[in-house]
Amino acid sequence: MAHPLLVPIVNSKHMFPPPSSVSPNPSTATPPLQLSLAQTRCLKSPNCCSVGTSVALLPLVDHFTVQEVFVTTFQTLSGRGDACYPPEKVVANVYPIGATEERTEEYIAQEVSRVFAQHPRAHHLRSSDAFHVSAYRVYVQKNHLLDVRVRVAETVRPGTQGNTLLAALYGQVQYRDDVNVETEAGLPRPKSHADGNKVQSCFPMNGE
């Protein structure tokens, strides 16, 4: 836990301030949570699902007051090796991680909270209690599927207005060329929208 968790596109600017912002005066020195890249000997990369969740959350945290995050993950069953999973617990090719010795749900909540710990708008997310994670191991050919839903303090109307707003937000991020944004319910579909080089993101709004 002592080593910082780094998702460069999400928290590098908060963890490693530019040299010009670091005061030489000890009384106004950089806060302890801000680090010097030159002095940091070890950085940790979070769980793969923690990375994906953090990247998806960033534009929302930048523009809204995110109060709670609900994450459902569908990860490959062979991620830890098939032998780790008792066959009798795999039902219809799905292995629910909750209530097992695997603590993936706990780790994802803790790690995403740590990634956003220094974000100026993420004060609600500095406790892992704001995250509700359900993780499942499934038979997938490639990658993971993450369903990330948020509760925000602001009122965002469902329908065309809200979907247009979300699409515009995700069009501004640095990694926009690597993301396909879909706002139509039922998309993306595995076959018709398959692109191994891009993240497929769907943002239908339900008004809750």
N, C-alpha and C positions, 0 to 999 in steps of 0.2 A: 504493500500500500504506500510505501514511502516514495516510490518512483512515479513521476508524472505520467498520465495517460495522454497520448497525443494523437489526434485526428487532424492532420495539418490544415485541411480546408475549413475546419470548424473552429479550432481553438488555438492555433499557433500564434495569432496576433495578440491574444490575451495572455498567453503563457510567456511569450518572448517579445517584450516591447522593443521597439527600435532603440538603438543606442542613444539617440537624441532625447528620448523621454526619460532616461535614467539619470537621476540627479546625483552629482558627486557629493552633495551634502548628506551625511549620514542621517540627519534628523528628518530629511525628506526623501529618504532612499526608497527604492522600489519596494512595494509590499512583499512580504515573504512568499506569497503564492506565485508571484511573477518571477520568472527564472531567467538566468543568463544562459543562452545556448552554449557559449564557450565553456561555461563552468559545469554544465550538466553532463554527467558521465553515463547515465542510463535513462532511456526513454522506453515506455511500454506501449505496445499497440493493443487496443482493446479487443475483445471477442469480435468475431466477424459481424455478428448481428448487432453488436453495440455500435460498430462503425457505421453500418447502413442506417440504423435508427438515428444516429447523431447527424448524419449528412441530410437525411430527410427532414429532420426537425429544424435545422438551422434557419431557413427563411421564415418559418413560422415564429420561432423565438425572436428573430430580428424585428418582426413587425407586430406581433401580438403578445399579450400577457398569457403565456401558456401556464395553466394551473395544474393540469394532470395529463399524463400520457398513458395510453393503453396500447400495448404491443402484443401481437400474436406472431410467433415465428414458426416457419415450416422449414426445418433444416434436414439435410441429408442424413438418413439413418446410418450410413457408413462413416459419418464424420468422426466418431470415436472408435470405429471398428464394429462390425456387426456382432462380434462375439461378446461385446459388452452388454448386449440387450437380450434378456431372456425371451425366447421365441413366443412363449405363451402370453407375454404382455403386449406383443405387437398385434393389434386388431385392425383388420382391413388396411394393412400396410401403414398404419399410424401407431407411433409409440409416444404417448403423452409423458412429458418429462416431469410434470408436477407430481409431488408426493413420491419421488424416487430419490436415490442418493445423489443424482446429478443436479448440481446447483446452478444450472445455466440461467434460470429465470432470475435468481438472486443476483448473479454476476452481471447480467445485462442491466438491471435496474441500478446497481451500484456504479457501474462503469459509465453509463450515459450521464448519470448525475455528476460524476467527477469531471467528465468532459466539458460540461456546461457550468462548472463551479464558478468560473470567473467571468462568465458572460454577464454584462450589465443588466440585461432584461430577464435573466433566468433565475431570479431569486426563489421562485416557487419550486424550481427543479433541483435545488441544492440539497434536498433530502430525497433519498431513494424511495421514500414513502409516496412520492408523487407519481411513481411509475408502477404500472400494473402489467406484469408480463406473463403470458402463457406460451410455453415453448413446446413444440412437437417435433418428433423425428419422423420423417416420411421418406418414401422412395422417390427421389427426384433424380433426374439425369444430370442437371447442371444448376449450380447456384442455389440460392435460398429465396424464399418468398417471405416478405415482412408486411404485415398489416399494421400500420401505425395510425392511431387516432388520437386527437387531442381535444381537451376542453380549454377554451380560452375565456378570458373575462369579458372581452368585447363581443358585441352583437354583430354577427356576419350572416346576412340573409342567404338562405339556400337558393339554388336556381342559377340562372345565367349570371347574375351579378357576382355572386360568391365564387362561382367557378372561374369566371373571367379574372377576378382578383387573384385567386390562387395561381392560375396559369401565368399571370403577369409576374408574380413574385418569383416563381421558379424560373422564369425567363431571364431574371437578373443575376442569378448566381453564377459564380465563376465556372462551375462545371455544367452549365446549361447545354453545351453541345453533347454531353454524355447522358442526357436525360430526355426521355420522351414523356411528355405530360398528356394524360388523357383525362377528360372531365365527363365523359359519357359513361353512364352506369353500365356495368357489364364488360368494360374494357380495362386493361388489354386482355386479349385472348392468347393463349400459349402459341397456337399455330400461326394465326393471321398477323400477329404483332411481334413475332419472334425476331430479335436482333441481339445477337450475343455480345455486341460491343456497346450496348446502351442499357441504362437502367430504365425499366418500364414503370412509370408512376401513374397512379390513378387517384383523382381527388374528387369523387362525388361527395356532395354535402347533404346531410340528412336533417339539418335544422335543429339538432339537439344542442 
